[in-house]
Amino acid sequence: MRPIKDTVPLEEAIRLIEEQIKPIERTERVALTGANGRAIAQDLVALADVPPFSRAAMDGYAVMAADTFGAGQYEPKVLRCIEQIFTGQIPTKPVTPGTCTEIATGAPMPEGADAVVMVEETDRTDAGDVRIFSPVYPRQNVGRQGADIAAGQTILRRGDALNPSRIGSLAAVGLKDVEVFAKPRVAVLSTGNEIVEPGQPLGPGQIYDINKFTLSTILAEHGAVPLVHAITADTLEDLSRALDECRDADLVIFSGGSSVGERDLILDVIDRKGEILFHGIAVKPGKPTLFGVINGKPVFGMPGYPTSCLSNAYMLIVPVVRMMARLPMATLKSVRLPLGQRVVSTTGRHQFFTVRIVDGVAMPAFKASGDITSMSQADGYIEIPAQTDIVEKGEMVEVKLF
């Protein structure tokens, strides 16, 4: 056994990690339909106006505004309708004094017209003339050319994260694809002689691999491409070979083998090939976490226990992959609720304590680091600072929601 002699505070661990993380420089072109959640790789400037023509903003009649001045319910202005324009059609006749054009929302404004009277403020006579019961001012109910986006305007800047509305702005200027920064490639390796792939029969003393699936899911959810490797045996040769096979990855995550047992060999493998920056964080769960660098490539050794692994993935891995993917930091929604049961924490360790919300009360959900239901049956977690020993029942706590 090789006990963890010194642990680093959570804040120090985060600082050491962030110093080694570099945003991805690779770029690729993707269709707009697959661009959501990606960071744009270049400034984008509009080459044309949006909309490309002035258009009606209401169903009604395109008019010269001056022809409607003085119109009222008892003294309407009467105009002769010369044309009917639907969306997608081009007006063929100019509007002149005393005339109007029936127009649909979104249709191009005819020459000479500078306003639209809403159809609700009009009445069509049997002779085909149009009575106007309310005046309009110039440009009323008209969407002018370039009002949304003007030619030469910068639509998005390098590094902006794409979302539905920003993708819509790219479609508005006629783009069908966009240059974005590549997603970080993250190798995920489960280690341990006791780990078995789900679907295979369990032998004596064996358990199914959980961490491969929780880590892959959280990575994909936050902008990375998980590269899932086969389960690796607990030998220096196998672990070293597995690490060599991760040459195409931008980040490597081992789960298991980071603790203090004789077969927890990740520490030795990373130490031989690179540099260990810390081994052990003053947190609960997740104390036996290590972080190192091999030829500039960050490498995590995560605890084998599922709750410890997933908890630290939320705290450490998510910020890392989002930084690499050039995405804004994730923000969790939170609620303040009374704690439903007294919680005794571990002195000197920052604790992430899972809870479920029952009738407006935060009830403890944490069982043990090895129990995945500590997370799967939780709605969120509370943080208990290292210097806090006890959180009393009824005390208001901030629950960060998954």
C-alpha positions in Angstrom: 0.0 0.0 0.0 1.2 3.6 -0.8 -0.9 6.0 1.2 -1.7 9.5 -0.2 0.5 11.6 2.1 -0.6 15.0 1.0 -3.8 16.2 -0.7 -4.2 19.5 -2.5 -7.2 21.8 -1.8 -9.8 21.8 -4.5 -8.9 25.4 -5.5 -5.3 24.5 -5.9 -6.1 21.4 -8.0 -8.3 23.5 -10.3 -5.5 26.0 -10.7 -2.9 23.3 -11.5 -5.2 21.8 -14.1 -6.1 25.1 -15.8 -2.5 26.0 -16.2 -2.1 22.9 -18.5 -5.2 23.3 -20.6 -5.0 24.8 -24.1 -8.0 25.4 -26.3 -8.2 23.3 -29.5 -6.8 25.0 -32.6 -8.0 22.5 -35.1 -11.0 23.6 -37.2 -13.5 21.8 -39.4 -16.5 22.8 -41.5 -19.8 21.5 -40.4 -23.4 21.8 -41.7 -25.6 24.3 -39.8 -27.8 21.4 -38.8 -24.9 20.0 -36.8 -23.4 23.2 -35.5 -25.3 23.8 -32.3 -23.0 24.0 -29.3 -19.9 24.5 -31.4 -17.5 27.5 -31.2 -17.1 29.5 -34.4 -13.6 29.6 -35.8 -13.7 33.0 -37.6 -15.4 36.3 -37.7 -18.4 36.2 -40.1 -19.4 39.3 -42.0 -22.7 39.6 -43.9 -22.3 40.0 -47.6 -25.9 41.1 -48.2 -28.8 42.8 -46.4 -31.3 40.9 -44.4 -34.1 41.3 -45.4 -32.8 41.9 -49.0 -35.8 44.1 -49.7 -38.3 46.2 -47.9 -41.3 44.1 -47.0 -44.8 44.4 -45.5 -44.9 43.7 -41.7 -48.7 43.2 -41.7 -51.4 41.9 -44.0 -53.2 44.9 -45.5 -52.6 47.6 -48.1 -49.4 49.2 -49.3 -50.0 52.9 -49.6 -48.4 56.3 -49.8 -48.8 57.4 -46.1 -49.8 60.9 -47.2 -52.9 59.5 -48.8 -54.2 58.3 -45.4 -53.7 61.5 -43.4 -57.0 62.7 -41.9 -58.7 59.3 -42.3 -61.3 58.4 -39.7 -64.2 56.1 -39.0 -66.7 58.5 -40.3 -64.5 60.1 -43.0 -62.5 57.3 -44.5 -60.0 57.9 -47.3 -60.8 55.9 -50.4 -58.0 54.5 -52.6 -58.1 52.4 -55.8 -56.5 48.9 -55.4 -54.3 48.2 -58.4 -52.7 44.9 -57.6 -52.6 42.0 -55.2 -49.1 40.8 -53.9 -48.4 37.5 -52.1 -45.1 36.5 -50.5 -42.6 35.4 -53.1 -44.2 37.6 -55.7 -42.7 40.8 -57.2 -44.9 43.9 -57.6 -45.4 44.9 -61.2 -47.2 48.3 -60.7 -46.0 51.3 -58.7 -48.2 52.9 -56.1 -49.2 56.4 -57.1 -51.3 59.0 -55.3 -54.8 57.7 -54.9 -53.9 54.1 -55.3 -52.9 51.1 -53.1 -51.8 47.5 -53.4 -53.2 44.6 -51.4 -50.2 42.9 -49.8 -49.4 39.9 -47.6 -47.0 39.9 -44.6 -43.5 39.4 -45.9 -44.2 40.4 -49.5 -41.9 43.0 -51.2 -43.2 46.6 -51.0 -44.2 48.0 -54.3 -42.4 51.1 -55.7 -43.9 54.4 -54.4 -45.5 52.8 -51.3 -44.0 53.8 -47.9 -46.4 52.3 -45.4 -48.9 49.5 -44.9 -52.5 49.9 -43.5 -53.6 46.9 -41.5 -56.4 45.0 -43.1 -58.4 45.5 -39.9 -58.4 49.2 -40.5 -59.9 48.9 -44.0 -63.0 47.9 -45.9 -63.3 46.8 -49.6 -66.2 48.2 -51.5 -68.2 46.4 -54.1 -66.5 48.4 -56.7 -63.1 47.2 -55.6 -62.0 50.4 -53.9 -60.5 50.4 -50.4 -61.8 52.6 -47.6 -59.1 53.5 -45.1 -60.4 54.2 -41.5 -57.1 55.0 -39.8 -54.0 57.0 -41.0 -50.5 55.6 -41.1 -47.2 57.4 -41.0 -44.2 56.8 -43.3 -42.5 53.4 -42.8 -45.3 52.2 -40.5 -45.8 48.4 -40.7 -42.9 48.1 -43.1 -39.7 46.1 -42.5 -37.0 48.0 -44.2 -34.2 46.4 -46.3 -31.2 45.6 -44.0 -33.2 46.3 -40.8 -32.2 42.9 -39.4 -28.6 42.6 -40.8 -26.8 45.1 -42.9 -24.3 44.1 -45.6 -20.8 44.5 -44.1 -22.0 43.9 -40.5 -20.1 41.4 -38.3 -22.7 38.7 -37.5 -20.5 36.6 -35.1 -17.0 36.7 -33.9 -14.3 34.1 -33.6 -14.9 31.9 -30.5 -18.7 32.7 -30.2 -20.6 29.6 -29.1 -23.3 28.7 -31.6 -26.9 28.3 -30.4 -30.3 28.1 -32.3 -30.6 31.9 -32.7 -27.0 32.4 -33.9 -27.4 29.5 -36.3 -30.5 31.2 -37.5 -28.5 34.4 -38.2 -26.1 32.3 -40.4 -29.0 30.8 -42.3 -30.4 34.3 -42.8 -27.3 35.4 -44.8 -27.5 32.2 -46.9 -24.8 30.0 -45.3 -25.4 26.3 -45.2 -22.2 25.4 -43.3 -19.7 27.1 -41.0 -16.1 26.8 -39.9 -15.9 25.8 -36.2 -13.2 24.6 -33.8 -12.9 20.9 -33.6 -14.2 19.0 -30.6 -11.5 17.8 -28.2 -10.9 14.1 -28.5 -10.9 12.5 -25.1 -9.6 8.9 -24.5 -11.6 7.1 -21.8 -9.9 4.0 -20.3 -11.4 1.8 -17.6 -8.8 -0.2 -15.7 -9.0 -3.2 -13.4 -8.9 -7.0 -13.5 -12.3 -7.0 -11.8 -14.1 -4.9 -14.5 -16.3 -6.6 -17.1 -18.1 -5.2 -20.1 -21.9 -5.1 -19.6 -23.5 -8.0 -21.5 -20.8 -10.4 -20.5 -21.2 -13.0 -17.7 -19.7 -12.0 -14.3 -17.1 -14.2 -12.8 -16.3 -14.4 -9.1 -15.3 -11.0 -7.7 -16.1 -9.2 -10.9 -18.4 -6.1 -11.5 -19.6 -4.4 -14.6 -17.9 -1.3 -16.0 -19.9 1.8 -15.1 -17.4 4.6 -15.5 -16.8 4.2 -19.2 -20.4 5.0 -19.8 -20.9 7.8 -17.3 -17.7 9.5 -18.5 -18.5 9.1 -22.2 -21.9 10.5 -21.7 -20.8 13.6 -19.8 -18.0 14.2 -22.3 -20.3 14.1 -25.2 -22.8 16.4 -23.4 -20.2 19.1 -23.0 -18.7 19.3 -26.4 -16.0 16.5 -26.5 -15.7 13.4 -28.6 -15.2 10.4 -26.3 -12.7 7.8 -27.6 -13.6 4.7 -25.7 -10.9 2.1 -25.3 -11.1 -1.5 -24.2 -10.8 -2.4 -20.5 -7.2 -2.4 -19.5 -5.6 -4.9 -17.1 -3.8 -3.9 -13.9 -0.2 -4.3 -15.2 2.4 -1.7 -16.0 2.8 -3.2 -19.5 -0.9 -3.1 -20.3 -1.4 0.4 -18.9 1.6 1.7 -20.7 0.5 0.2 -24.0 -3.0 1.6 -23.5 -1.6 5.0 -22.9 0.6 4.8 -26.1 -2.6 4.0 -28.0 -4.1 7.3 -27.0 -1.6 9.3 -29.1 -4.5 10.9 -31.2 -6.4 12.1 -28.1 -6.2 15.6 -26.7 -6.9 14.5 -23.2 -6.7 11.1 -21.5 -8.9 9.9 -18.6 -8.2 6.7 -16.7 -10.8 5.4 -14.2 -9.6 3.1 -11.5 -6.0 2.5 -10.6 -5.5 5.9 -9.1 -5.8 4.9 -5.4 -3.2 3.5 -3.0 -3.2 -0.3 -3.6 -0.3 -2.3 -5.0 -2.2 -2.7 -8.3 -3.1 1.0 -8.5 -0.4 1.6 -11.1 -1.6 4.7 -13.0 0.6 6.8 -10.8 3.7 4.8 -11.9 2.8 4.8 -15.6 2.3 8.6 -15.8 5.3 9.3 -13.6 7.5 7.2 -16.0 6.2 8.9 -19.1 5.6 12.4 -17.9 5.0 14.5 -14.7 2.6 14.1 -11.8 1.2 17.5 -10.8 -0.9 16.2 -7.9 -2.2 12.9 -6.4 -5.0 13.4 -4.0 -7.6 16.2 -3.6 -9.1 17.3 -0.3 -12.6 16.5 -1.5 -15.2 13.9 -0.6 -16.0 11.8 -2.6 -13.0 11.6 -5.0 -9.9 12.0 -2.9 -7.7 9.5 -4.9 -7.7 11.7 -8.1 -4.4 12.3 -9.9 -3.5 14.7 -12.6 -0.4 14.8 -14.8 1.0 15.7 -18.1 2.7 13.6 -20.8 4.4 15.5 -23.6 2.0 18.4 -23.1 -1.1 16.1 -23.0 -3.2 16.3 -19.8 -3.9 13.0 -18.1 -6.4 12.3 -15.4 -6.5 9.3 -13.1 -10.0 9.2 -11.7 -11.2 7.0 -8.8 -12.7 3.7 -9.7 -15.7 4.1 -7.4 -18.6 5.3 -9.7 -19.9 8.2 -7.5 -16.3 9.5 -6.9 -15.5 9.3 -10.6 -18.7 11.0 -11.8 -18.7 13.6 -9.1 -15.1 14.7 -9.9 -16.0 14.6 -13.6 -18.6 17.3 -13.0 -16.2 19.3 -10.9 -13.0 18.9 -12.9 -13.5 17.3 -16.3 -16.5 19.4 -17.5 -14.7 22.7 -17.1 -11.6 21.3 -18.8 -13.4 20.0 -21.9 -15.4 23.1 -22.3 -12.3 25.2 -22.0 -10.6 23.0 -24.7 -13.8 23.2 -26.9 -13.8 27.1 -26.4 -17.3 26.9 -24.9 -18.5 29.1 -22.0 -18.4 27.5 -18.6 -21.4 25.5 -17.7 -23.7 27.0 -15.1 -26.0 24.8 -13.0 -29.4 26.1 -11.8 -29.7 26.1 -8.1 -32.5 26.4 -5.5 -32.3 27.2 -1.7 -34.1 24.6 0.4 -34.1 23.5 4.0 -32.0 20.4 4.7 -34.1 17.4 5.7 -31.6 15.6 7.8 -28.5 16.4 9.8 -25.3 15.9 7.8 -21.9 15.2 9.4 -19.0 16.0 7.0 -15.4 15.0 6.9 -13.2 17.6 8.5 -10.6 19.2 6.1 -12.3 17.9 2.9 -14.6 19.9 0.6 -17.6 17.6 0.3 -20.0 17.3 -2.6 -23.1 15.8 -1.0 -25.9 14.5 -3.2 -29.5 15.2 -2.3 -33.0 14.5 -3.7 -35.8 17.0 -3.4 -38.8 15.7 -1.5 -41.8 18.1 -0.8 -39.5 21.1 -1.0 -36.9 19.7 1.3 -33.3 18.6 0.4 -33.0 15.0 1.6 -29.6 13.2 1.6 -29.1 10.8 -1.3 -25.5 9.9 -0.8 -24.9 6.3 0.2 -21.3 5.5 -0.6 -18.6 6.3 -3.2 -19.1 2.9 -4.7 -22.8 3.2 -5.2 -23.9 4.7 -8.5 -27.4 5.4 -7.0 -25.8 8.1 -4.9 -25.9 10.1 -8.1 -28.6 8.4 -10.2 -31.3 8.9 -7.5 -30.2 12.5 -6.7 -31.6 15.7 -8.1 -28.5 17.7 -7.3 -25.9 18.3 -4.7 -24.8 20.7 -1.9 -21.3 21.8 -1.2 -20.0 21.5 2.3 -16.8 23.6 2.8 -13.7 21.9 4.2 -13.9 23.9 7.5 -17.6 22.9 8.1 -18.1 19.7 10.2 -21.9 19.7 10.5 -24.9 21.0 8.6 -28.0 20.9 10.8 -31.4 19.7 9.8 -33.5 22.7 8.7 -30.6 24.8 7.7 -31.0 26.5 4.3 -28.7 25.1 1.7 -28.0 25.8 -2.0 -28.9 22.8 -4.1 -27.1 22.8 -7.4 -29.4 20.8 -9.8 -28.1 18.2 -12.2 
